[in-house]
């Protein structure tokens, strides 16, 4: 488990259009334009500060990613906010806020 206010460098990707409107693992509807993330084990509702070219605060509401070596899957809105959309996958700094 990621302790509060600890910063890690992890590989992240994003997911979007094909999942928009589907139910997430938390039971909420996926909004590709929202500031949300999928993580394998962090509790739903966990807020994370994620930085790439820019920073954004996202809320964990789904499970994933399911590709080896990736630790976080961002919504398209979150990827846009931090500048990760064009590359699709990249190293981000991740800080747990709650």
C-alpha positions, -999 to +999 in steps of 0.1 A: +000+000+000+013+035-009+017+055+024+003+090+026+023+118+009+049+093-004+059+100-040+067+072-064+077+071-100+055+046-119+045+037-155+010+049-164-013+046-194-048+059-201-081+045-213-111+062-227-136+061-255-144+024-256-153+024-219-172+057-216-205+051-197-196+016-186-197+007-149-163+008-131-152-017-105-164+008-078-199+008-093-197+044-107-201+051-144-169+057-162-166+093-175-137+095-200-135+133-194-133+130-156-102+130-134-102+094-124-078+064-123-077+027-121-052+010-096-048-026-087-051-023-050-056+012-036-090+017-020-118+034-041-119+071-033-082+074-028-070+108-042-037+109-060-016+137-073-002+126-107+025+145-125+039+141-160+044+174-180+017+189-157+000+177-125-036+168-116-055+153-087-074+121-096-097+097-077-093+060-079-126+045-090-116+014-110-093-016-111-064-020-134-042-017-154-039-053-165-007-049-186+025-061-169+047-032-157+020-006-156+008+007-121-019+032-130-045+037-157-058+072-161-091+085-176-086+104-209-094+136-190-067+129-165-042+120-192-051+152-211-046+173-179-011+160-173+001+158-209+002+120-213-025+115-240-002+118-271+024+092-259-002+069-244+022+055-218+048+072-197+065+076-164+045+097-139+051+108-103+024+096-080+016+110-045-012+096-023-031+124-007-056+105+015 
